[in-house]
């Protein structure tokens, strides 16, 4: 990684630094009815385990703080320091007050950005959706604020639900939970957000705002990010290869139908490849640019016929007859009922 003057990190110009999203933690597989099945040959997330491997132990505890050894970030062990929900501006001000008072001996507290908060999740856990054996206490199973504004509706900000792990956005004047973070990760990707907004959605100066757009922490993608080769596109940020046509089958599918579609692509050697798979949720999320919407993809992306919702290969551990999906117009992470033919297929292969 090469440091930038503003304290961010970017892949080196030789392209040897590739962003690998945190592994989902899913190591089991489930059929469309929610029954556990063998992972081998299933094509599911649990059979591939894509992503940055979790260290063991995952967390290092020092006093009242815990470092996530996967991301390098530090979190209060008390996951609900304020005890009560508060609106977005109040959450930003509370982080600033922690710095003024050097809470726990540090003055670099902030609301986590979207990818920082998502990095804590385990997709093989629920109530809370955190890694088994985590050291945190006083966890409220509700929505937790991030510092990242929702580009599709700037009077809203992204939040993450710790009961099951969903990521959506809520009105900034509504009240949700506060879990601050400190430190800077050298392995998480930047969200893409570079501007700041007030509670009503108006643009404001970023300096002193405490927002994602002020800090812009995370790995930046290379320029250009995407390399087109016939029917395929290589994401130079992650090394993943996607079909350029993001609606190759031109129909909504159930989860089993999406798995069958991937098998057909491999049989036919689509794009000259035979290693296509249904992407896990962390691979889909890696495409999201939080400064964009409709779709939430980086500016100038080369993809055609981008659809609204895409299946992932990651089962929802909250209800195993559901699977995770990316709502790409918004950039949200939700779930869909596996037997319902409601979502699209966008296969992936690689890295490499």
Secondary structure, DSSP 8 states (H G I E B T S, - for coil): -EE-TTS-EE--TTS------B------EE-TTS-EE--TTS-SHHHH--SB---SSSEEEETTEEEETTT--EEESBTTTTSS-B-HHHHHHHHHHHHHTTGGG-S--EE--HHHHHTTB-TT--SS-B-TT---BS--SSEEEEEEE-TTSTTEEEEEETTT--EEEEETTS-BB--EEES--SSSB--S---EE-TTS-EE--TTS-SHHHH--SEE--SS-EEEETTEEEETTT--EEESBTTTT-S-B-HHHHHHHHHHHHHHTGGG-S--B---HHHHHTTB-TT--SS-B-TT---BS--SEEEEEEE-SSSTTEEEEEETTTTEEEEEETTS--BB---EE---
